[in-house]
Amino acid sequence: MELLEGILHKILEEYSWALAVCLIAFALLFLVLLLKVIRGEQEVTVFRVIKFTPNKALETLKEQFDELNEHSELKSHVLKLMNQTVLTLSQWGDSLPDAEFEKKIRSLYEFVLPGLATLLTKQRNNSLRVAVFTEREEGLKILHGFGYSVEGKNKLTLSVGKSKAGYCYTHGEIYSNMDISTDPTYERNPKASKEYFSLVCVPIVYQNEVIGVLNVDGLNKNSFDRDDIDYIGYFANVLAPLLNMELKYNERLLKEAAI
């Protein structure tokens, strides 16, 4: 045993430089493999001989973490937008002078609707439109909208009895479909200037009465997930008192004009 220990001690003394080189080589090899795994390479090859596949469980965990982090950031932005909206409404008080009302209403919607569309857009090649529909004599018309042309916004009329927004309005139920072409009851508006595949319609309810529809559509299939639909519902609730205020204001103007 003493003889063996002596031999090992002598080898270490004479070839310590070789041991150091080996340790450095193994460290560099480990670093290279680690970088390849981080880059997401499906199969890692060493010296064109040794092959191995990164841990699938680790990849799955990383994907779940990234998705969770993305949703967490989205929730934070949604809450900030909702908070700013509610704060603005609370500062208005019970009523506004006529001279300010229309201007402030328009500016608030110009802040909220684009903000909601931006938050819900996850795909770069996707395009979202957001609109608040209310009932008129001829059907459902856009009161406020984002993503529509001026002409399209003014001309678009949805049937209360046949459209999905109309179903939402008359039944007080959320309608959502991530591939509208699969719904045999859906009738595409022949006058529509833009084709879309994803659709979410949420009733805007004030004091147990449906007074409008918050309509969001996406150019791509699967534009929204379950959380997105919930967020749209939250904003419909936030906008309900604002929409009621505006409808009462418009109703009063019509009565005064008729006198």
Backbone hydrogen bonds, N-H to C=O, Kabsch-Sander energy under -0.5 kcal/mol:
donor,donor_aa,acceptor,acceptor_aa,energy
5,E,1,M,-2.5
6,G,2,E,-2.1
7,I,3,L,-2.1
8,L,4,L,-2.4
9,H,5,E,-2.4
10,K,6,G,-2.2
11,I,7,I,-2.3
12,L,8,L,-2.5
13,E,9,H,-1.9
14,E,10,K,-2.3
15,Y,11,I,-2.8
19,L,15,Y,-1.7
20,A,16,S,-2.0
21,V,17,W,-2.1
22,C,18,A,-2.2
23,L,19,L,-2.3
24,I,20,A,-2.2
25,A,21,V,-2.5
26,F,22,C,-2.6
27,A,23,L,-2.1
28,L,24,I,-2.5
29,L,25,A,-2.4
30,F,26,F,-2.5
31,L,27,A,-2.1
32,V,28,L,-2.4
33,L,29,L,-2.4
34,L,30,F,-2.4
35,L,31,L,-2.3
36,K,32,V,-2.0
37,V,33,L,-2.1
38,I,34,L,-2.5
39,R,35,L,-2.0
40,G,37,V,-1.2
41,E,36,K,-2.0
44,V,52,F,-2.8
46,V,50,I,-3.4
47,F,45,T,-0.5
49,V,46,V,-2.2
50,I,46,V,-2.2
52,F,44,V,-2.1
59,E,55,N,-1.8
60,T,56,K,-2.7
61,L,57,A,-2.4
62,K,58,L,-2.2
63,E,59,E,-2.3
64,Q,60,T,-2.4
65,F,61,L,-2.3
66,D,62,K,-2.5
67,E,63,E,-2.3
68,L,64,Q,-2.5
69,N,65,F,-2.6
70,E,66,D,-2.2
71,H,67,E,-2.4
72,S,68,L,-2.3
73,E,69,N,-2.2
74,L,70,E,-2.2
75,K,71,H,-2.7
76,S,72,S,-1.9
77,H,73,E,-2.1
78,V,74,L,-2.7
79,L,75,K,-2.6
80,K,76,S,-1.9
81,L,77,H,-2.4
82,M,78,V,-2.7
83,N,79,L,-2.7
84,Q,80,K,-2.3
85,T,81,L,-1.9
86,V,82,M,-2.7
87,L,83,N,-2.6
88,T,84,Q,-2.1
89,L,85,T,-2.2
90,S,86,V,-2.5
91,Q,87,L,-1.4
92,W,88,T,-0.7
92,W,89,L,-0.9
93,G,89,L,-0.7
100,E,97,P,-1.6
101,F,97,P,-2.0
102,E,98,D,-0.8
104,K,100,E,-2.6
105,I,101,F,-2.7
106,R,102,E,-2.3
107,S,103,K,-2.2
108,L,104,K,-2.1
109,Y,105,I,-2.1
110,E,106,R,-2.1
111,F,107,S,-0.7
111,F,108,L,-0.6
112,V,108,L,-2.6
113,L,109,Y,-2.1
115,G,111,F,-1.1
116,L,112,V,-2.6
117,A,113,L,-2.2
118,T,114,P,-2.5
119,L,115,G,-2.2
120,L,116,L,-1.8
121,T,117,A,-0.9
121,T,118,T,-0.5
122,K,120,L,-0.8
126,N,123,Q,-1.7
129,R,217,D,-2.2
130,V,146,F,-2.1
131,A,215,N,-2.4
132,V,144,H,-3.1
133,F,131,A,-0.6
133,F,213,V,-2.8
134,T,141,K,-2.3
136,R,139,G,-3.1
139,G,136,R,-0.6
140,L,158,L,-2.9
141,K,134,T,-2.7
142,I,153,K,-0.5
142,I,156,L,-0.6
143,L,132,V,-3.1
143,L,141,K,-0.5
144,H,132,V,-1.1
146,F,130,V,-3.2
153,K,149,S,-2.7
154,N,150,V,-1.7
155,K,151,E,-2.2
156,L,152,G,-2.2
158,L,140,L,-2.4
163,S,159,S,-1.7
167,Y,163,S,-1.9
168,C,164,K,-2.3
169,Y,165,A,-2.2
170,T,166,G,-2.7
171,H,167,Y,-2.4
172,G,168,C,-1.5
173,E,168,C,-0.5
175,Y,201,C,-2.4
177,N,199,L,-2.3
180,I,197,F,-3.2
182,T,179,D,-2.3
183,D,180,I,-1.5
186,Y,183,D,-1.6
188,R,186,Y,-0.6
192,A,189,N,-1.8
197,F,218,G,-2.0
198,S,218,G,-2.1
199,L,177,N,-2.6
200,V,216,V,-2.5
201,C,175,Y,-3.2
202,V,214,L,-2.2
204,I,212,G,-3.0
205,V,203,P,-0.7
206,Y,209,E,-2.9
209,E,206,Y,-1.1
211,I,204,I,-2.9
211,I,209,E,-0.6
212,G,204,I,-1.0
213,V,133,F,-2.0
214,L,202,V,-3.1
215,N,131,A,-3.1
215,N,213,V,-0.8
216,V,200,V,-2.8
217,D,129,R,-1.9
218,G,198,S,-2.4
219,L,127,S,-2.0
222,N,178,M,-2.1
223,S,220,N,-0.6
229,I,225,D,-1.9
230,D,226,R,-1.8
231,Y,227,D,-2.5
232,I,228,D,-2.4
233,G,229,I,-1.9
234,Y,230,D,-2.3
235,F,231,Y,-2.2
236,A,232,I,-1.9
237,N,233,G,-1.8
238,V,234,Y,-2.0
239,L,235,F,-2.4
240,A,236,A,-0.9
243,L,239,L,-2.9
244,N,240,A,-2.5
245,M,241,P,-2.0
246,E,242,L,-2.0
247,L,243,L,-2.7
248,K,244,N,-2.2
249,Y,245,M,-1.9
250,N,246,E,-2.7
251,E,247,L,-2.3
252,R,248,K,-2.2
253,L,249,Y,-2.0
254,L,250,N,-2.0
255,K,251,E,-1.9
256,E,252,R,-2.4
257,A,253,L,-2.1
258,A,254,L,-1.3
259,I,255,K,-0.7
259,I,256,E,-0.5
